[in-house]
Amino acid sequence: MKTLTIEIPDSLDLDEKEAKTLLAAKLYEKGSLTMGQAATLAGYTKRAFMELLGDYGVSVFNYSASELENDLLNAKSYHI
């Protein structure tokens, strides 16, 4: 795993745990990390990380509009 060192202003009240969570949430949102990878980066279980995503404005369901539309079309073709 790579190590990244960043400098942040003293006025920013951000600890290491929150910085990791912010980074993990953004990378998950972009699709660069899976849920499991992002949770590991942030230091949480997948369940705990999923619960925290809402606090960062990130949806647990990381699908594009076209993927959701395709899923809806597929669902309409199934009859029970």
VEXBA-186304 format. One record per atom (N, C-alpha, C): residue number from 1; atom name; chain; x, y, z; residue in one letter. Coordinates in nm, 3 decimals. Layout:
# VEXBA-186304
NODE,NUM,CA,A,X,Y,Z,a
...
This chain:
# VEXBA-186304
NODE,1,N,A,0.084,-0.117,0.000,m
NODE,1,CA,A,0.000,0.000,0.000,m
NODE,1,C,A,0.089,0.124,0.000,m
NODE,2,N,A,0.047,0.225,-0.071,k
NODE,2,CA,A,0.122,0.350,-0.078,k
NODE,2,C,A,0.094,0.435,0.046,k
NODE,3,N,A,0.189,0.520,0.078,t
NODE,3,CA,A,0.173,0.617,0.186,t
NODE,3,C,A,0.170,0.755,0.125,t
NODE,4,N,A,0.075,0.835,0.170,l
NODE,4,CA,A,0.058,0.971,0.118,l
NODE,4,C,A,0.065,1.067,0.236,l
NODE,5,N,A,0.147,1.169,0.224,t
NODE,5,CA,A,0.158,1.271,0.326,t
NODE,5,C,A,0.109,1.402,0.268,t
NODE,6,N,A,0.015,1.466,0.337,i
NODE,6,CA,A,-0.037,1.594,0.290,i
NODE,6,C,A,-0.032,1.696,0.404,i
NODE,7,N,A,-0.018,1.820,0.367,e
NODE,7,CA,A,-0.021,1.928,0.464,e
NODE,7,C,A,-0.155,1.999,0.451,e
NODE,8,N,A,-0.219,2.020,0.565,i
NODE,8,CA,A,-0.346,2.091,0.566,i
NODE,8,C,A,-0.333,2.212,0.658,i
NODE,9,N,A,-0.411,2.316,0.632,p
NODE,9,CA,A,-0.403,2.435,0.717,p
NODE,9,C,A,-0.438,2.403,0.862,p
NODE,10,N,A,-0.373,2.471,0.955,d
NODE,10,CA,A,-0.401,2.453,1.098,d
NODE,10,C,A,-0.546,2.487,1.131,d
NODE,11,N,A,-0.603,2.576,1.052,s
NODE,11,CA,A,-0.740,2.620,1.078,s
NODE,11,C,A,-0.844,2.512,1.043,s
NODE,12,N,A,-0.803,2.412,0.969,l
NODE,12,CA,A,-0.893,2.303,0.932,l
NODE,12,C,A,-0.892,2.197,1.040,l
NODE,13,N,A,-1.004,2.180,1.106,d
NODE,13,CA,A,-1.016,2.084,1.215,d
NODE,13,C,A,-1.046,1.946,1.156,d
NODE,14,N,A,-0.942,1.876,1.114,l
NODE,14,CA,A,-0.958,1.748,1.045,l
NODE,14,C,A,-0.853,1.652,1.099,l
NODE,15,N,A,-0.899,1.541,1.156,d
NODE,15,CA,A,-0.802,1.443,1.204,d
NODE,15,C,A,-0.776,1.338,1.096,d
NODE,16,N,A,-0.681,1.251,1.120,e
NODE,16,CA,A,-0.640,1.152,1.021,e
NODE,16,C,A,-0.755,1.060,0.982,e
NODE,17,N,A,-0.835,1.017,1.080,k
NODE,17,CA,A,-0.946,0.926,1.054,k
NODE,17,C,A,-1.048,0.989,0.960,k
NODE,18,N,A,-1.082,1.114,0.986,e
NODE,18,CA,A,-1.180,1.181,0.900,e
NODE,18,C,A,-1.123,1.206,0.760,e
NODE,19,N,A,-0.994,1.240,0.752,a
NODE,19,CA,A,-0.931,1.261,0.622,a
NODE,19,C,A,-0.935,1.133,0.540,a
NODE,20,N,A,-0.905,1.021,0.603,k
NODE,20,CA,A,-0.909,0.892,0.533,k
NODE,20,C,A,-1.051,0.859,0.488,k
NODE,21,N,A,-1.149,0.889,0.574,t
NODE,21,CA,A,-1.288,0.861,0.539,t
NODE,21,C,A,-1.334,0.948,0.423,t
NODE,22,N,A,-1.298,1.076,0.426,l
NODE,22,CA,A,-1.332,1.165,0.314,l
NODE,22,C,A,-1.272,1.117,0.183,l
NODE,23,N,A,-1.146,1.079,0.187,l
NODE,23,CA,A,-1.078,1.030,0.067,l
NODE,23,C,A,-1.143,0.901,0.018,l
NODE,24,N,A,-1.169,0.810,0.109,a
NODE,24,CA,A,-1.229,0.682,0.072,a
NODE,24,C,A,-1.368,0.701,0.012,a
NODE,25,N,A,-1.447,0.791,0.071,a
NODE,25,CA,A,-1.582,0.817,0.021,a
NODE,25,C,A,-1.577,0.874,-0.120,a
NODE,26,N,A,-1.487,0.968,-0.143,k
NODE,26,CA,A,-1.476,1.029,-0.276,k
NODE,26,C,A,-1.427,0.928,-0.380,k
NODE,27,N,A,-1.330,0.845,-0.343,l
NODE,27,CA,A,-1.279,0.745,-0.437,l
NODE,27,C,A,-1.385,0.639,-0.466,l
NODE,28,N,A,-1.467,0.606,-0.367,y
NODE,28,CA,A,-1.578,0.513,-0.390,y
NODE,28,C,A,-1.680,0.577,-0.484,y
NODE,29,N,A,-1.714,0.704,-0.458,e
NODE,29,CA,A,-1.810,0.775,-0.541,e
NODE,29,C,A,-1.765,0.781,-0.687,e
NODE,30,N,A,-1.636,0.802,-0.709,k
NODE,30,CA,A,-1.580,0.808,-0.844,k
NODE,30,C,A,-1.573,0.671,-0.911,k
NODE,31,N,A,-1.585,0.565,-0.831,g
NODE,31,CA,A,-1.573,0.430,-0.886,g
NODE,31,C,A,-1.430,0.380,-0.889,g
NODE,32,N,A,-1.339,0.453,-0.825,s
NODE,32,CA,A,-1.198,0.413,-0.823,s
NODE,32,C,A,-1.174,0.301,-0.723,s
NODE,33,N,A,-1.258,0.292,-0.619,l
NODE,33,CA,A,-1.247,0.186,-0.519,l
NODE,33,C,A,-1.381,0.115,-0.504,l
NODE,34,N,A,-1.375,-0.013,-0.472,t
NODE,34,CA,A,-1.497,-0.086,-0.438,t
NODE,34,C,A,-1.538,-0.046,-0.296,t
NODE,35,N,A,-1.657,-0.087,-0.257,m
NODE,35,CA,A,-1.703,-0.060,-0.121,m
NODE,35,C,A,-1.605,-0.119,-0.020,m
NODE,36,N,A,-1.564,-0.242,-0.041,g
NODE,36,CA,A,-1.472,-0.307,0.051,g
NODE,36,C,A,-1.336,-0.238,0.059,g
NODE,37,N,A,-1.283,-0.197,-0.056,q
NODE,37,CA,A,-1.155,-0.127,-0.058,q
NODE,37,C,A,-1.165,0.006,0.014,q
NODE,38,N,A,-1.273,0.079,-0.011,a
NODE,38,CA,A,-1.292,0.210,0.052,a
NODE,38,C,A,-1.308,0.195,0.203,a
NODE,39,N,A,-1.383,0.093,0.245,a
NODE,39,CA,A,-1.402,0.069,0.388,a
NODE,39,C,A,-1.269,0.039,0.456,a
NODE,40,N,A,-1.188,-0.044,0.391,t
NODE,40,CA,A,-1.056,-0.078,0.445,t
NODE,40,C,A,-0.968,0.046,0.455,t
NODE,41,N,A,-0.967,0.129,0.350,l
NODE,41,CA,A,-0.887,0.251,0.352,l
NODE,41,C,A,-0.928,0.341,0.468,l
NODE,42,N,A,-1.059,0.352,0.492,a
NODE,42,CA,A,-1.109,0.439,0.597,a
NODE,42,C,A,-1.095,0.376,0.736,a
NODE,43,N,A,-1.073,0.245,0.740,g
NODE,43,CA,A,-1.057,0.177,0.868,g
NODE,43,C,A,-1.187,0.135,0.932,g
NODE,44,N,A,-1.288,0.107,0.849,y
NODE,44,CA,A,-1.420,0.066,0.898,y
NODE,44,C,A,-1.458,-0.068,0.836,y
NODE,45,N,A,-1.559,-0.133,0.895,t
NODE,45,CA,A,-1.619,-0.247,0.830,t
NODE,45,C,A,-1.702,-0.194,0.713,t
NODE,46,N,A,-1.738,-0.282,0.620,k
NODE,46,CA,A,-1.820,-0.239,0.507,k
NODE,46,C,A,-1.952,-0.180,0.556,k
NODE,47,N,A,-2.013,-0.246,0.653,r
NODE,47,CA,A,-2.141,-0.198,0.705,r
NODE,47,C,A,-2.128,-0.058,0.766,r
NODE,48,N,A,-2.028,-0.038,0.850,a
NODE,48,CA,A,-2.008,0.092,0.913,a
NODE,48,C,A,-1.978,0.199,0.808,a
NODE,49,N,A,-1.897,0.165,0.708,f
NODE,49,CA,A,-1.864,0.261,0.603,f
NODE,49,C,A,-1.989,0.298,0.523,f
NODE,50,N,A,-2.072,0.198,0.492,m
NODE,50,CA,A,-2.196,0.225,0.420,m
NODE,50,C,A,-2.283,0.324,0.497,m
NODE,51,N,A,-2.290,0.308,0.628,e
NODE,51,CA,A,-2.369,0.397,0.711,e
NODE,51,C,A,-2.312,0.539,0.713,e
NODE,52,N,A,-2.180,0.551,0.702,l
NODE,52,CA,A,-2.116,0.683,0.704,l
NODE,52,C,A,-2.126,0.758,0.572,l
NODE,53,N,A,-2.144,0.687,0.461,l
NODE,53,CA,A,-2.145,0.752,0.330,l
NODE,53,C,A,-2.247,0.865,0.320,l
NODE,54,N,A,-2.363,0.848,0.380,g
NODE,54,CA,A,-2.465,0.953,0.376,g
NODE,54,C,A,-2.417,1.082,0.439,g
NODE,55,N,A,-2.333,1.070,0.543,d
NODE,55,CA,A,-2.278,1.191,0.608,d
NODE,55,C,A,-2.188,1.270,0.513,d
NODE,56,N,A,-2.138,1.203,0.410,y
NODE,56,CA,A,-2.048,1.268,0.313,y
NODE,56,C,A,-2.117,1.293,0.179,y
NODE,57,N,A,-2.250,1.274,0.176,g
NODE,57,CA,A,-2.326,1.301,0.056,g
NODE,57,C,A,-2.302,1.203,-0.057,g
NODE,58,N,A,-2.263,1.080,-0.021,v
NODE,58,CA,A,-2.233,0.978,-0.121,v
NODE,58,C,A,-2.336,0.866,-0.110,v
NODE,59,N,A,-2.394,0.827,-0.221,s
NODE,59,CA,A,-2.492,0.721,-0.223,s
NODE,59,C,A,-2.425,0.585,-0.212,s
NODE,60,N,A,-2.488,0.494,-0.140,v
NODE,60,CA,A,-2.439,0.356,-0.131,v
NODE,60,C,A,-2.451,0.290,-0.268,v
NODE,61,N,A,-2.554,0.329,-0.343,f
NODE,61,CA,A,-2.578,0.272,-0.474,f
NODE,61,C,A,-2.502,0.354,-0.576,f
NODE,62,N,A,-2.389,0.303,-0.615,n
NODE,62,CA,A,-2.297,0.376,-0.701,n
NODE,62,C,A,-2.316,0.335,-0.847,n
NODE,63,N,A,-2.435,0.369,-0.901,y
NODE,63,CA,A,-2.468,0.335,-1.039,y
NODE,63,C,A,-2.486,0.461,-1.120,y
NODE,64,N,A,-2.448,0.454,-1.247,s
NODE,64,CA,A,-2.474,0.566,-1.336,s
NODE,64,C,A,-2.621,0.561,-1.379,s
NODE,65,N,A,-2.669,0.670,-1.436,a
NODE,65,CA,A,-2.808,0.676,-1.482,a
NODE,65,C,A,-2.835,0.570,-1.587,a
NODE,66,N,A,-2.740,0.548,-1.676,s
NODE,66,CA,A,-2.761,0.449,-1.781,s
NODE,66,C,A,-2.766,0.306,-1.724,s
NODE,67,N,A,-2.685,0.279,-1.621,e
NODE,67,CA,A,-2.690,0.147,-1.557,e
NODE,67,C,A,-2.824,0.124,-1.489,e
NODE,68,N,A,-2.877,0.228,-1.422,l
NODE,68,CA,A,-3.007,0.216,-1.357,l
NODE,68,C,A,-3.118,0.197,-1.459,l
NODE,69,N,A,-3.110,0.270,-1.568,e
NODE,69,CA,A,-3.211,0.258,-1.673,e
NODE,69,C,A,-3.208,0.117,-1.733,e
NODE,70,N,A,-3.089,0.065,-1.755,n
NODE,70,CA,A,-3.075,-0.070,-1.808,n
NODE,70,C,A,-3.133,-0.173,-1.711,n
NODE,71,N,A,-3.108,-0.156,-1.582,d
NODE,71,CA,A,-3.164,-0.246,-1.482,d
NODE,71,C,A,-3.317,-0.241,-1.482,d
NODE,72,N,A,-3.374,-0.121,-1.496,l
NODE,72,CA,A,-3.519,-0.108,-1.501,l
NODE,72,C,A,-3.577,-0.179,-1.622,l
NODE,73,N,A,-3.513,-0.164,-1.736,l
NODE,73,CA,A,-3.559,-0.232,-1.856,l
NODE,73,C,A,-3.552,-0.384,-1.839,l
NODE,74,N,A,-3.445,-0.431,-1.780,n
NODE,74,CA,A,-3.433,-0.575,-1.755,n
NODE,74,C,A,-3.539,-0.623,-1.657,n
NODE,75,N,A,-3.567,-0.545,-1.555,a
NODE,75,CA,A,-3.667,-0.584,-1.455,a
NODE,75,C,A,-3.807,-0.592,-1.518,a
NODE,76,N,A,-3.837,-0.502,-1.612,k
NODE,76,CA,A,-3.968,-0.503,-1.676,k
NODE,76,C,A,-3.990,-0.627,-1.761,k
NODE,77,N,A,-3.883,-0.691,-1.804,s
NODE,77,CA,A,-3.897,-0.810,-1.890,s
NODE,77,C,A,-3.923,-0.938,-1.809,s
NODE,78,N,A,-3.913,-0.931,-1.678,y
NODE,78,CA,A,-3.937,-1.048,-1.593,y
NODE,78,C,A,-4.082,-1.048,-1.546,y
NODE,79,N,A,-4.142,-1.165,-1.552,h
NODE,79,CA,A,-4.280,-1.181,-1.505,h
NODE,79,C,A,-4.283,-1.294,-1.405,h
NODE,80,N,A,-4.346,-1.267,-1.293,i
NODE,80,CA,A,-4.355,-1.371,-1.188,i
NODE,80,C,A,-4.495,-1.429,-1.188,i
